[in-house]
Amino acid sequence: YFLRVAQRYPAQPVGDDAYFAYLQCLDDMATVNRSELAQGYKEYLGRYPQGKHADLAQTRMDAYTNSGR
């Protein structure tokens, strides 16, 4: 659902929140490896470089890029 909202309303504030919520759901899943999460946060930053969650996305991307799961 979160990904669908982000795809349908990419320029709206709800798109930013929905895409980040999608990534947080993936982050909570033990089956998703950190390199995939790092890529997801990188894509978030590409879509929303000035987004509300950009600082946290950058921090997580950096952390997951430097470690593996």
BATIKE-795893 format. One record per residue (C-alpha): x, y, z; residue number from 1. Coordinates in Angstrom, 1 decimal, decimal comma, m for minus. Example, Ala and Ser with C-alpha at 12.3 -4.5 7.8 and 13.67 -1.06 7.14 Angstrom:
BEGIN
{xx:12,3 | yy:m4,5 | zz:7,8 | i:1} $
{xx:13,7 | yy:m1,1 | zz:7,1 | i:2} $
REM end
This chain:
BEGIN
{xx:0,0 | yy:0,0 | zz:0,0 | i:1} $
{xx:2,7 | yy:2,5 | zz:1,0 | i:2} $
{xx:4,6 | yy:1,9 | zz:m2,3 | i:3} $
{xx:1,4 | yy:2,4 | zz:m4,3 | i:4} $
{xx:0,7 | yy:5,7 | zz:m2,7 | i:5} $
{xx:4,2 | yy:6,9 | zz:m3,3 | i:6} $
{xx:4,0 | yy:5,9 | zz:m7,0 | i:7} $
{xx:0,6 | yy:7,5 | zz:m7,5 | i:8} $
{xx:1,4 | yy:10,8 | zz:m5,7 | i:9} $
{xx:5,1 | yy:11,3 | zz:m6,0 | i:10} $
{xx:5,0 | yy:15,1 | zz:m5,8 | i:11} $
{xx:2,7 | yy:15,2 | zz:m2,8 | i:12} $
{xx:3,9 | yy:15,2 | zz:0,8 | i:13} $
{xx:2,0 | yy:12,0 | zz:1,3 | i:14} $
{xx:4,3 | yy:10,4 | zz:m1,3 | i:15} $
{xx:7,4 | yy:11,3 | zz:0,7 | i:16} $
{xx:5,8 | yy:9,8 | zz:3,9 | i:17} $
{xx:4,5 | yy:6,7 | zz:2,1 | i:18} $
{xx:7,8 | yy:5,9 | zz:0,5 | i:19} $
{xx:9,7 | yy:6,2 | zz:3,8 | i:20} $
{xx:7,0 | yy:4,1 | zz:5,6 | i:21} $
{xx:7,5 | yy:1,4 | zz:2,9 | i:22} $
{xx:11,2 | yy:1,4 | zz:3,6 | i:23} $
{xx:10,6 | yy:1,2 | zz:7,4 | i:24} $
{xx:8,4 | yy:m1,8 | zz:6,8 | i:25} $
{xx:11,2 | yy:m3,5 | zz:4,8 | i:26} $
{xx:13,7 | yy:m2,5 | zz:7,5 | i:27} $
{xx:11,6 | yy:m4,3 | zz:10,1 | i:28} $
{xx:11,7 | yy:m7,5 | zz:8,1 | i:29} $
{xx:14,5 | yy:m9,9 | zz:9,0 | i:30} $
{xx:14,5 | yy:m11,3 | zz:5,5 | i:31} $
{xx:15,6 | yy:m8,1 | zz:3,7 | i:32} $
{xx:19,3 | yy:m7,7 | zz:3,6 | i:33} $
{xx:21,1 | yy:m4,5 | zz:4,4 | i:34} $
{xx:22,4 | yy:m3,9 | zz:0,8 | i:35} $
{xx:18,8 | yy:m3,9 | zz:m0,4 | i:36} $
{xx:17,8 | yy:m1,5 | zz:2,3 | i:37} $
{xx:20,8 | yy:0,8 | zz:1,5 | i:38} $
{xx:19,6 | yy:0,8 | zz:m2,2 | i:39} $
{xx:16,1 | yy:1,6 | zz:m1,1 | i:40} $
{xx:17,2 | yy:4,5 | zz:1,0 | i:41} $
{xx:19,4 | yy:5,7 | zz:m1,9 | i:42} $
{xx:16,3 | yy:5,7 | zz:m4,1 | i:43} $
{xx:14,3 | yy:7,6 | zz:m1,5 | i:44} $
{xx:17,0 | yy:10,3 | zz:m1,4 | i:45} $
{xx:16,9 | yy:10,4 | zz:m5,2 | i:46} $
{xx:13,2 | yy:11,0 | zz:m5,2 | i:47} $
{xx:13,0 | yy:13,2 | zz:m2,2 | i:48} $
{xx:16,4 | yy:14,9 | zz:m1,7 | i:49} $
{xx:14,9 | yy:17,5 | zz:0,5 | i:50} $
{xx:12,3 | yy:15,2 | zz:2,0 | i:51} $
{xx:11,2 | yy:15,2 | zz:5,7 | i:52} $
{xx:13,1 | yy:12,0 | zz:6,3 | i:53} $
{xx:16,2 | yy:12,7 | zz:4,2 | i:54} $
{xx:18,5 | yy:13,0 | zz:7,2 | i:55} $
{xx:17,4 | yy:9,6 | zz:8,6 | i:56} $
{xx:17,5 | yy:8,0 | zz:5,2 | i:57} $
{xx:21,0 | yy:9,2 | zz:4,7 | i:58} $
{xx:22,1 | yy:7,9 | zz:8,1 | i:59} $
{xx:20,6 | yy:4,5 | zz:7,5 | i:60} $
{xx:21,9 | yy:4,3 | zz:3,9 | i:61} $
{xx:25,4 | yy:5,1 | zz:5,2 | i:62} $
{xx:25,1 | yy:2,5 | zz:8,0 | i:63} $
{xx:23,8 | yy:m0,2 | zz:5,8 | i:64} $
{xx:26,3 | yy:0,4 | zz:3,1 | i:65} $
{xx:29,1 | yy:m0,1 | zz:5,5 | i:66} $
{xx:27,7 | yy:m3,4 | zz:7,0 | i:67} $
{xx:25,9 | yy:m6,5 | zz:5,8 | i:68} $
{xx:23,1 | yy:m8,6 | zz:7,2 | i:69} $
REM end
